[in-house]
Amino acid sequence: MIKKVLTIAGSDCSGGAGIQADLKTMMAHKIYGMSVITALTAQNTTGVYGVVETSPEFVAQQIDYIFNDIRPDAVKIGMVSNGAIIEVIVEKLLEHKATNIVVDPVMISTSGSKLLSDGAIDVLVKKLLPIATVITPNIGEAEALAGFKVESQDDMIKAARLIYKMQKGGVLIKGGHLKNTANDLLYKDERCTWFNEIRIENLNTHGTGCTLSSAIACNLATGLDLEKSIEKAKIYLTGALRANADIGKGSGPLDHAYSMRFQIC
């Protein structure tokens, strides 16, 4: 039976992040992917140059028609640029009793562009994070949520404990932006679990956060527990980075299909 995952996020016209990266990741996991678009962006590997938001009403309509026909086994939430959109997403996911919700609290793009308004952060913390099965902030996002600088693995633990109090699910802080490690920390039920992985020296990291959170959602959809879902997602992401696709003039995208190339004759 084909498993189904819904991504609720912004579109990346250059194909490396957002909805496009999510759907590519789902295809690589043999998952049927669906999408609710929260914003259109004009971007490429060098930056984000324009954003046109979807109306909250149309976001709600997209969610309704998906759940009324093809119920997702998991939901991944990425870029949501304002509080009104966040509120309608929460309302609809609760109404439809969605499960396996992975929230990637996208605040800043890989190229450094701000993607979430200041007013929306409060709504994200108070309404969206509490319904998540797991949230996946990177170091910068963890700093924004925790309110202090995260420069070491000890800081990651302190930040995770503080963020954990804001919601009921797990907190996965991605350590890829630290200098000497690419280890990620899952804090859940007041317990730390580290996911250790070698650092891949690759400047092409556009869409890594989108890809990891989507892979976690895919694994949850198949019935794996959270820890195993993260472990397998890390392996997939490492392979996509190691494939070293070199596309574009800036921080290029991953090779989402690397694991499929050897299966296609």
Backbone as CSV, one residue per row, in Angstrom:
resi,resn,N_x,N_y,N_z,CA_x,CA_y,CA_z,C_x,C_y,C_z
1,MET,0.850,-1.194,0.000,0.000,0.000,0.000,0.887,1.245,0.000
2,ILE,0.663,2.133,-0.933,1.491,3.335,-1.056,1.212,4.289,0.107
3,LYS,2.266,4.726,0.767,2.138,5.719,1.825,2.146,7.114,1.216
4,LYS,1.523,8.036,1.927,1.307,9.380,1.384,1.783,10.429,2.390
5,VAL,2.473,11.439,1.885,2.966,12.529,2.735,2.593,13.861,2.102
6,LEU,2.125,14.772,2.938,1.787,16.123,2.506,2.850,17.102,2.971
7,THR,3.341,17.927,2.061,4.222,19.026,2.443,3.459,20.343,2.338
8,ILE,3.559,21.151,3.363,2.967,22.486,3.402,4.136,23.462,3.490
9,ALA,4.428,24.140,2.403,5.650,24.948,2.358,5.616,25.900,1.177
10,GLY,6.698,26.655,1.018,6.826,27.579,-0.084,7.460,26.909,-1.292
11,SER,7.225,27.496,-2.454,7.802,26.979,-3.698,9.170,27.612,-3.949
12,ASP,10.111,26.798,-4.392,11.424,27.286,-4.832,11.501,27.081,-6.336
13,CYS,11.399,28.162,-7.087,11.372,28.049,-8.549,12.652,27.444,-9.109
14,SER,13.761,27.485,-8.353,15.014,26.904,-8.844,15.114,25.418,-8.529
15,GLY,14.145,24.881,-7.775,14.038,23.437,-7.606,14.854,22.807,-6.504
16,GLY,15.627,23.593,-5.756,16.535,22.996,-4.772,15.997,22.872,-3.369
17,ALA,15.001,23.689,-3.037,14.485,23.699,-1.668,12.958,23.726,-1.712
18,GLY,12.344,23.930,-0.540,10.899,24.083,-0.476,10.137,22.894,-1.020
19,ILE,8.955,23.202,-1.595,8.063,22.174,-2.136,8.799,21.226,-3.092
20,GLN,9.641,21.785,-3.948,10.302,20.964,-4.960,11.259,19.960,-4.320
21,ALA,12.047,20.403,-3.333,12.952,19.475,-2.645,12.159,18.418,-1.880
22,ASP,11.043,18.829,-1.289,10.207,17.888,-0.531,9.679,16.779,-1.434
23,LEU,9.129,17.153,-2.585,8.544,16.166,-3.484,9.611,15.240,-4.075
24,LYS,10.796,15.783,-4.356,11.884,14.936,-4.851,12.298,13.922,-3.781
25,THR,12.359,14.385,-2.532,12.714,13.489,-1.428,11.674,12.387,-1.269
26,MET,10.409,12.751,-1.374,9.338,11.757,-1.254,9.408,10.728,-2.373
27,MET,9.669,11.179,-3.585,9.800,10.256,-4.708,10.951,9.280,-4.471
28,ALA,12.070,9.795,-3.960,13.220,8.928,-3.686,12.906,7.894,-2.615
29,HIS,11.969,8.214,-1.724,11.554,7.280,-0.662,10.371,6.402,-1.078
30,LYS,9.968,6.503,-2.360,8.828,5.733,-2.886,7.536,6.073,-2.145
31,ILE,7.395,7.345,-1.824,6.219,7.879,-1.139,5.421,8.733,-2.122
32,TYR,4.092,8.691,-2.012,3.248,9.562,-2.841,3.198,10.935,-2.169
33,GLY,3.747,11.943,-2.850,3.836,13.278,-2.273,2.738,14.209,-2.751
34,MET,2.252,15.043,-1.825,1.250,16.070,-2.127,1.726,17.386,-1.538
35,SER,1.215,18.506,-2.063,1.736,19.795,-1.612,0.644,20.846,-1.446
36,VAL,0.798,21.622,-0.391,0.027,22.851,-0.187,1.028,23.991,-0.232
37,ILE,0.865,24.897,-1.173,1.846,25.972,-1.365,1.452,27.203,-0.558
38,THR,2.340,27.616,0.331,2.085,28.776,1.186,2.621,30.073,0.594
39,ALA,3.565,29.953,-0.352,4.149,31.153,-0.966,4.888,30.768,-2.235
40,LEU,4.925,31.707,-3.175,5.785,31.582,-4.350,7.024,32.428,-4.089
41,THR,8.180,31.911,-4.454,9.404,32.694,-4.283,10.124,32.836,-5.614
42,ALA,10.788,33.965,-5.780,11.713,34.161,-6.895,13.103,34.004,-6.301
43,GLN,13.717,32.862,-6.544,15.017,32.588,-5.931,15.828,31.669,-6.824
44,ASN,17.111,31.584,-6.476,17.996,30.612,-7.104,19.073,30.254,-6.091
45,THR,20.176,29.707,-6.539,21.201,29.257,-5.598,21.939,30.411,-4.925
46,THR,21.736,31.640,-5.411,22.434,32.785,-4.825,21.596,33.564,-3.818
47,GLY,20.282,33.297,-3.749,19.468,34.022,-2.781,17.990,34.029,-3.116
48,VAL,17.219,34.623,-2.211,15.770,34.795,-2.400,15.525,36.255,-2.752
49,TYR,14.870,36.507,-3.887,14.739,37.868,-4.396,13.299,38.376,-4.423
50,GLY,12.348,37.518,-4.123,10.961,37.949,-4.096,10.072,36.870,-3.518
51,VAL,9.029,37.300,-2.786,8.087,36.350,-2.183,6.667,36.871,-2.396
52,VAL,5.786,36.014,-2.884,4.363,36.320,-3.003,3.606,35.288,-2.170
53,GLU,2.959,35.754,-1.119,2.289,34.841,-0.196,0.952,34.363,-0.745
54,THR,0.609,33.126,-0.410,-0.715,32.591,-0.701,-1.671,33.100,0.378
55,SER,-2.920,33.369,0.040,-3.869,33.836,1.052,-4.172,32.706,2.035
56,PRO,-4.396,33.033,3.305,-4.751,32.000,4.290,-5.972,31.182,3.861
57,GLU,-6.939,31.846,3.225,-8.150,31.151,2.790,-7.834,30.079,1.752
58,PHE,-6.911,30.375,0.845,-6.577,29.402,-0.185,-5.710,28.275,0.367
59,VAL,-4.877,28.601,1.352,-4.118,27.548,2.044,-5.089,26.568,2.702
60,ALA,-6.107,27.110,3.382,-7.122,26.263,4.026,-7.842,25.394,3.010
61,GLN,-8.172,25.972,1.861,-8.882,25.231,0.827,-8.032,24.076,0.295
62,GLN,-6.759,24.341,0.070,-5.858,23.277,-0.393,-5.821,22.123,0.607
63,ILE,-5.673,22.456,1.891,-5.600,21.416,2.926,-6.890,20.602,2.964
64,ASP,-8.024,21.280,2.934,-9.316,20.585,2.986,-9.458,19.576,1.858
65,TYR,-9.161,19.992,0.640,-9.407,19.118,-0.500,-8.439,17.949,-0.548
66,ILE,-7.256,18.130,0.016,-6.335,16.988,0.112,-6.846,15.979,1.140
67,PHE,-7.142,16.445,2.351,-7.568,15.531,3.413,-8.903,14.863,3.093
68,ASN,-9.765,15.563,2.373,-11.076,14.991,2.051,-11.005,13.880,1.010
69,ASP,-9.859,13.774,0.330,-9.726,12.773,-0.722,-8.585,11.795,-0.467
70,ILE,-7.395,12.315,-0.228,-6.211,11.461,-0.053,-5.575,11.803,1.293
71,ARG,-5.947,11.088,2.316,-5.465,11.427,3.661,-3.969,11.118,3.797
72,PRO,-3.157,12.099,4.210,-1.718,11.873,4.374,-1.419,10.999,5.591
73,ASP,-0.352,10.196,5.470,0.138,9.422,6.608,1.110,10.240,7.450
74,ALA,1.574,11.348,6.905,2.447,12.276,7.628,2.354,13.637,6.956
75,VAL,2.708,14.678,7.707,2.673,16.049,7.191,3.987,16.732,7.547
76,LYS,4.605,17.337,6.541,5.800,18.151,6.772,5.437,19.620,6.551
77,ILE,5.813,20.491,7.471,5.529,21.914,7.348,6.851,22.670,7.273
78,GLY,6.993,23.456,6.214,8.210,24.227,6.025,7.941,25.716,6.108
79,MET,8.222,26.440,5.026,8.125,27.896,5.041,6.681,28.375,5.165
80,VAL,6.409,29.086,6.247,5.129,29.788,6.440,5.481,31.204,6.869
81,SER,5.187,32.167,6.010,5.784,33.492,6.166,5.005,34.470,7.031
82,ASN,3.753,34.144,7.410,3.042,35.068,8.298,2.130,34.333,9.269
83,GLY,1.718,35.039,10.307,0.950,34.433,11.386,-0.409,33.925,10.965
84,ALA,-1.070,34.620,10.041,-2.407,34.211,9.615,-2.365,32.852,8.916
85,ILE,-1.330,32.624,8.115,-1.193,31.328,7.446,-0.913,30.237,8.470
86,ILE,-0.057,30.518,9.435,0.235,29.539,10.483,-1.034,29.160,11.231
87,GLU,-1.830,30.149,11.579,-3.058,29.897,12.335,-4.019,29.001,11.568
88,VAL,-4.165,29.228,10.262,-5.108,28.423,9.483,-4.563,27.003,9.282
89,ILE,-3.255,26.853,9.175,-2.664,25.515,9.075,-2.950,24.721,10.341
90,VAL,-2.720,25.339,11.488,-2.979,24.664,12.772,-4.451,24.292,12.891
91,GLU,-5.323,25.241,12.569,-6.767,24.992,12.653,-7.176,23.796,11.800
92,LYS,-6.684,23.736,10.569,-7.085,22.672,9.652,-6.475,21.323,10.029
93,LEU,-5.219,21.320,10.469,-4.598,20.051,10.848,-5.270,19.451,12.090
94,LEU,-5.676,20.305,13.006,-6.414,19.822,14.171,-7.805,19.331,13.762
95,GLU,-8.447,20.069,12.875,-9.777,19.685,12.400,-9.750,18.317,11.722
96,HIS,-8.699,18.068,10.940,-8.601,16.809,10.209,-7.845,15.726,10.987
97,LYS,-7.470,16.051,12.223,-6.778,15.086,13.092,-5.527,14.509,12.407
98,ALA,-4.717,15.384,11.878,-3.481,14.981,11.212,-2.513,14.351,12.212
99,THR,-1.723,13.391,11.727,-0.729,12.717,12.560,0.647,12.816,11.922
100,ASN,1.677,12.480,12.715,3.067,12.491,12.237,3.417,13.830,11.592
101,ILE,3.335,14.884,12.397,3.571,16.248,11.906,5.025,16.652,12.169
102,VAL,5.751,16.920,11.106,7.146,17.358,11.201,7.209,18.838,10.846
103,VAL,7.677,19.651,11.767,7.746,21.099,11.543,9.202,21.534,11.413
104,ASP,9.533,22.051,10.249,10.841,22.664,10.015,10.641,24.169,10.134
105,PRO,10.996,24.767,11.271,10.686,26.192,11.500,11.587,27.108,10.687
106,VAL,11.288,27.207,9.397,12.139,27.942,8.468,12.055,29.442,8.750
107,MET,13.152,30.014,9.187,13.202,31.442,9.480,14.172,32.175,8.561
108,ILE,15.266,31.489,8.211,16.301,32.107,7.383,16.735,31.083,6.346
109,SER,16.866,31.492,5.088,17.295,30.581,4.035,18.787,30.290,4.156
110,THR,19.242,29.252,3.437,20.664,28.905,3.433,21.523,30.085,3.017
111,SER,21.008,30.924,2.119,21.770,32.076,1.631,21.691,33.277,2.561
112,GLY,20.917,33.154,3.675,20.846,34.225,4.657,19.643,35.134,4.541
113,SER,18.715,34.837,3.640,17.525,35.672,3.466,16.485,35.360,4.539
114,LYS,15.876,36.407,5.111,14.861,36.237,6.143,13.548,35.802,5.502
115,LEU,12.968,34.698,6.005,11.766,34.136,5.391,10.549,34.168,6.308
116,LEU,10.705,34.584,7.561,9.590,34.599,8.508,9.540,35.950,9.198
117,SER,8.368,36.596,9.168,8.230,37.908,9.787,8.298,37.794,11.312
118,ASP,8.698,38.896,11.962,8.832,38.895,13.418,7.515,38.553,14.109
119,GLY,6.411,39.080,13.593,5.115,38.830,14.213,4.685,37.382,14.126
120,ALA,5.185,36.683,13.106,4.787,35.289,12.909,5.498,34.348,13.865
121,ILE,6.640,34.747,14.388,7.399,33.864,15.277,6.597,33.531,16.528
122,ASP,5.914,34.517,17.082,5.115,34.299,18.286,3.995,33.300,18.026
123,VAL,3.347,33.413,16.866,2.273,32.486,16.501,2.845,31.088,16.282
124,LEU,4.011,31.011,15.649,4.656,29.731,15.415,4.935,29.014,16.734
125,VAL,5.476,29.754,17.696,5.832,29.165,18.994,4.600,28.736,19.779
126,LYS,3.584,29.585,19.804,2.422,29.322,20.643,1.416,28.350,20.041
127,LYS,1.350,28.286,18.697,0.296,27.484,18.079,0.794,26.318,17.243
128,LEU,1.856,26.521,16.437,2.292,25.455,15.544,3.197,24.440,16.240
129,LEU,4.185,24.902,16.974,5.110,23.969,17.621,4.404,22.974,18.542
130,PRO,3.374,23.392,19.293,2.732,22.439,20.207,2.031,21.260,19.538
131,ILE,1.720,21.338,18.233,1.027,20.214,17.593,2.004,19.301,16.843
132,ALA,3.300,19.604,16.907,4.286,18.855,16.125,4.690,17.554,16.812
133,THR,4.910,16.540,15.996,5.522,15.305,16.473,7.000,15.542,16.735
134,VAL,7.616,16.323,15.863,9.005,16.723,16.024,9.222,18.027,15.286
135,ILE,10.095,18.882,15.812,10.503,20.093,15.117,11.990,19.980,14.812
136,THR,12.438,20.619,13.711,13.805,20.391,13.234,14.562,21.699,13.002
137,PRO,14.765,22.515,14.026,15.496,23.771,13.820,16.983,23.536,13.576
138,ASN,17.572,24.376,12.711,19.027,24.373,12.609,19.590,25.248,13.731
139,ILE,20.888,25.438,13.737,21.511,26.186,14.831,20.958,27.609,14.919
140,GLY,20.860,28.305,13.788,20.349,29.677,13.802,18.922,29.760,14.290
141,GLU,18.098,28.805,13.860,16.696,28.783,14.284,16.577,28.420,15.753
142,ALA,17.441,27.523,16.222,17.463,27.179,17.647,17.848,28.395,18.484
143,GLU,18.789,29.184,17.975,19.182,30.413,18.676,18.007,31.378,18.761
144,ALA,17.268,31.521,17.662,16.118,32.428,17.647,15.033,31.972,18.615
145,LEU,14.817,30.664,18.711,13.780,30.138,19.592,14.214,30.153,21.060
146,ALA,15.487,29.837,21.301,15.974,29.748,22.679,16.407,31.101,23.238
147,GLY,16.817,31.999,22.347,17.196,33.338,22.796,18.641,33.487,23.213
148,PHE,19.511,32.546,22.817,20.936,32.706,23.126,21.773,32.026,22.057
149,LYS,23.066,32.331,22.042,23.983,31.818,21.031,24.272,30.339,21.274
150,VAL,24.228,29.555,20.210,24.517,28.127,20.298,25.831,27.868,19.558
151,GLU,26.878,27.548,20.327,28.211,27.411,19.729,28.864,26.063,20.015
152,SER,28.184,25.200,20.753,28.768,23.912,21.107,27.660,22.886,21.306
153,GLN,28.051,21.639,21.497,27.067,20.601,21.737,26.388,20.790,23.092
154,ASP,27.108,21.319,24.061,26.485,21.627,25.350,25.411,22.704,25.177
155,ASP,25.700,23.690,24.341,24.703,24.733,24.068,23.479,24.139,23.370
156,MET,23.703,23.156,22.496,22.591,22.502,21.811,21.660,21.832,22.830
157,ILE,22.249,21.192,23.829,21.441,20.529,24.860,20.631,21.551,25.648
158,LYS,21.264,22.651,26.022,20.562,23.697,26.781,19.419,24.285,25.967
159,ALA,19.688,24.551,24.693,18.652,25.118,23.823,17.507,24.129,23.639
160,ALA,17.837,22.857,23.436,16.805,21.837,23.224,15.890,21.726,24.442
161,ARG,16.468,21.765,25.620,15.660,21.682,26.848,14.698,22.858,26.941
162,LEU,15.174,24.037,26.581,14.338,25.227,26.655,13.233,25.179,25.599
163,ILE,13.583,24.808,24.369,12.595,24.746,23.292,11.571,23.652,23.567
164,TYR,12.008,22.559,24.182,11.117,21.431,24.472,9.928,21.855,25.335
165,LYS,10.150,22.854,26.181,9.081,23.337,27.056,7.983,24.062,26.280
166,MET,8.284,24.448,25.042,7.317,25.181,24.225,6.315,24.252,23.538
167,GLN,6.615,22.949,23.497,5.761,22.030,22.756,5.797,20.643,23.383
168,LYS,5.105,19.692,22.761,4.958,18.365,23.354,5.767,17.297,22.642
169,GLY,6.216,17.567,21.425,6.940,16.571,20.648,8.442,16.674,20.837
170,GLY,9.166,15.963,19.978,10.616,15.986,20.052,11.208,17.242,19.440
171,VAL,12.423,17.570,19.866,13.172,18.701,19.320,14.459,18.157,18.717
172,LEU,14.597,18.254,17.400,15.815,17.820,16.726,16.591,19.055,16.294
173,ILE,17.672,19.351,17.002,18.528,20.484,16.622,19.625,19.968,15.708
174,LYS,19.666,20.535,14.500,20.633,20.095,13.495,21.961,20.811,13.710
175,GLY,23.024,20.035,13.840,24.324,20.607,14.173,25.213,20.908,12.994
176,GLY,24.676,20.880,11.797,25.491,21.064,10.604,26.172,22.406,10.503
177,HIS,25.658,23.417,11.218,26.254,24.751,11.150,27.338,24.979,12.201
178,LEU,27.578,23.962,13.058,28.717,24.062,13.974,30.009,23.828,13.197
179,LYS,31.120,24.261,13.753,32.376,24.240,13.007,32.956,22.839,12.837
180,ASN,32.879,22.016,13.873,33.648,20.777,13.865,32.818,19.499,13.810
181,THR,31.510,19.621,13.646,30.677,18.432,13.679,29.431,18.617,12.826
182,ALA,28.818,17.496,12.449,27.524,17.538,11.769,26.517,16.720,12.569
183,ASN,26.783,16.562,13.873,25.926,15.747,14.723,24.637,16.479,15.070
184,ASP,23.537,15.735,15.076,22.229,16.288,15.419,21.794,15.755,16.777
185,LEU,21.008,16.561,17.483,20.540,16.193,18.822,19.029,16.109,18.855
186,LEU,18.506,14.958,19.261,17.074,14.818,19.514,16.851,14.871,21.012
187,TYR,16.014,15.804,21.438,15.627,15.890,22.843,14.147,15.550,22.936
188,LYS,13.850,14.474,23.641,12.477,14.003,23.754,12.307,13.284,25.085
189,ASP,11.189,13.560,25.748,10.915,12.934,27.055,12.078,13.141,28.012
190,GLU,12.669,14.343,27.951,13.781,14.741,28.812,14.993,13.829,28.647
191,ARG,15.176,13.306,27.432,16.298,12.417,27.137,16.988,12.875,25.861
192,CYS,18.311,12.854,25.865,19.108,13.264,24.704,19.521,12.044,23.881
193,THR,19.334,12.136,22.579,19.830,11.116,21.660,20.618,11.820,20.568
194,TRP,21.869,11.428,20.420,22.720,12.045,19.401,22.745,11.199,18.134
195,PHE,22.696,11.862,17.001,22.821,11.204,15.707,24.108,11.713,15.075
196,ASN,25.128,10.878,15.126,26.452,11.284,14.687,26.657,10.953,13.216
197,GLU,27.252,11.883,12.507,27.506,11.674,11.086,28.725,12.487,10.694
198,ILE,29.505,11.970,9.760,30.676,12.713,9.307,30.233,13.953,8.544
199,ARG,31.053,14.996,8.629,30.766,16.215,7.871,31.202,16.029,6.422
200,ILE,30.282,16.281,5.507,30.601,16.207,4.085,31.043,17.595,3.633
201,GLU,32.259,17.694,3.152,32.778,18.987,2.697,32.174,19.308,1.333
202,ASN,31.068,19.999,1.354,30.338,20.320,0.132,29.683,21.679,0.315
203,LEU,29.998,22.621,-0.540,29.414,23.957,-0.444,27.984,23.994,-0.960
204,ASN,27.563,22.954,-1.642,26.217,22.906,-2.234,25.243,22.293,-1.233
205,THR,24.656,23.164,-0.419,23.790,22.712,0.680,22.394,23.328,0.607
206,HIS,22.037,23.849,-0.556,20.725,24.476,-0.721,19.618,23.435,-0.521
207,GLY,18.760,23.666,0.474,17.636,22.770,0.696,17.899,21.600,1.624
208,THR,19.000,21.627,2.365,19.303,20.500,3.259,18.246,20.349,4.354
209,GLY,17.787,21.463,4.926,16.789,21.392,5.988,15.464,20.849,5.495
210,CYS,15.043,21.312,4.326,13.799,20.817,3.718,13.893,19.320,3.465
211,THR,15.031,18.907,2.948,15.231,17.505,2.591,15.209,16.604,3.813
212,LEU,15.905,16.995,4.866,15.943,16.169,6.083,14.560,16.032,6.705
213,SER,13.850,17.142,6.852,12.528,17.083,7.487,11.546,16.268,6.646
214,SER,11.643,16.363,5.334,10.777,15.570,4.456,11.107,14.084,4.561
215,ALA,12.383,13.766,4.642,12.788,12.366,4.778,12.288,11.791,6.106
216,ILE,12.339,12.586,7.164,11.811,12.138,8.456,10.317,11.859,8.342
217,ALA,9.585,12.762,7.691,8.141,12.572,7.512,7.853,11.301,6.711
218,CYS,8.658,11.048,5.674,8.485,9.824,4.876,8.654,8.584,5.738
219,ASN,9.666,8.580,6.575,9.934,7.420,7.414,8.866,7.232,8.482
220,LEU,8.377,8.334,9.059,7.270,8.236,10.016,6.027,7.671,9.344
221,ALA,5.797,8.055,8.095,4.615,7.591,7.360,4.619,6.082,7.182
222,THR,5.802,5.493,7.101,5.896,4.042,6.903,5.750,3.273,8.212
223,GLY,5.656,4.001,9.336,5.452,3.335,10.623,6.676,3.242,11.508
224,LEU,7.809,3.785,11.055,9.005,3.775,11.893,8.844,4.736,13.061
225,ASP,9.515,4.439,14.185,9.466,5.368,15.308,10.338,6.587,15.006
226,LEU,10.267,7.587,15.869,10.940,8.857,15.583,12.450,8.690,15.480
227,GLU,13.047,7.956,16.397,14.497,7.796,16.392,14.985,7.119,15.116
228,LYS,14.311,6.047,14.715,14.715,5.339,13.497,14.450,6.195,12.260
229,SER,13.363,6.972,12.290,13.047,7.857,11.170,14.137,8.896,10.969
230,ILE,14.648,9.445,12.063,15.728,10.438,11.979,17.015,9.778,11.504
231,GLU,17.315,8.614,12.051,18.539,7.901,11.668,18.581,7.633,10.169
232,LYS,17.487,7.121,9.625,17.436,6.819,8.185,17.463,8.104,7.352
233,ALA,16.813,9.165,7.842,16.811,10.442,7.124,18.218,11.027,7.055
234,LYS,18.981,10.894,8.129,20.364,11.382,8.153,21.218,10.644,7.122
235,ILE,21.012,9.338,7.020,21.771,8.543,6.051,21.450,9.006,4.629
236,TYR,20.156,9.222,4.363,19.746,9.687,3.034,20.353,11.056,2.721
237,LEU,20.273,11.986,3.675,20.808,13.332,3.457,22.312,13.299,3.208
238,THR,23.026,12.468,3.962,24.476,12.361,3.787,24.809,11.871,2.380
239,GLY,24.038,10.902,1.892,24.257,10.404,0.537,23.981,11.456,-0.518
240,ALA,22.914,12.250,-0.295,22.565,13.300,-1.257,23.621,14.395,-1.285
241,LEU,24.245,14.650,-0.141,25.347,15.622,-0.089,26.609,15.044,-0.719
242,ARG,26.891,13.782,-0.412,28.108,13.152,-0.916,28.097,13.048,-2.441
243,ALA,26.904,12.939,-3.027,26.800,12.850,-4.494,27.334,14.103,-5.174
244,ASN,27.352,15.217,-4.429,28.022,16.451,-4.852,27.534,16.974,-6.206
245,ALA,26.242,17.162,-6.306,25.704,17.841,-7.485,26.260,19.265,-7.511
246,ASP,26.637,19.729,-8.651,27.227,21.073,-8.765,26.405,21.857,-9.780
247,ILE,25.341,22.473,-9.279,24.385,23.160,-10.147,24.215,24.593,-9.654
248,GLY,24.302,25.561,-10.536,24.093,26.954,-10.160,25.373,27.666,-9.771
249,LYS,25.252,28.974,-9.552,26.409,29.820,-9.276,26.639,30.060,-7.785
250,GLY,25.689,29.638,-6.934,25.827,29.848,-5.496,25.875,28.533,-4.748
251,SER,25.155,28.492,-3.630,25.048,27.247,-2.855,24.048,26.350,-3.563
252,GLY,24.556,25.385,-4.293,23.717,24.563,-5.151,22.894,23.534,-4.400
253,PRO,21.974,22.870,-5.106,21.082,21.888,-4.499,21.756,20.536,-4.308
254,LEU,21.032,19.649,-3.630,21.486,18.280,-3.418,21.098,17.415,-4.612
255,ASP,21.646,16.213,-4.638,21.233,15.222,-5.642,20.199,14.316,-4.977
256,HIS,18.936,14.724,-5.007,17.891,13.983,-4.310,17.685,12.585,-4.876
257,ALA,18.046,12.382,-6.133,17.793,11.107,-6.799,18.998,10.178,-6.770
258,TYR,20.011,10.504,-5.958,21.240,9.705,-5.990,20.967,8.226,-5.718
259,SER,20.051,7.941,-4.819,19.792,6.550,-4.443,18.987,5.804,-5.501
260,MET,18.403,6.540,-6.458,17.565,5.925,-7.490,18.361,5.642,-8.770
261,ARG,19.502,6.272,-8.927,20.227,6.186,-10.200,20.677,4.759,-10.503
262,PHE,20.979,4.002,-9.448,21.463,2.641,-9.645,20.336,1.652,-9.820
263,GLN,19.078,2.136,-9.654,17.924,1.254,-9.763,17.231,1.385,-11.129
264,ILE,17.606,2.409,-11.892,16.954,2.683,-13.168,17.816,2.185,-14.320
265,CYS,17.278,1.318,-15.134,18.029,0.760,-16.259,17.781,1.589,-17.518
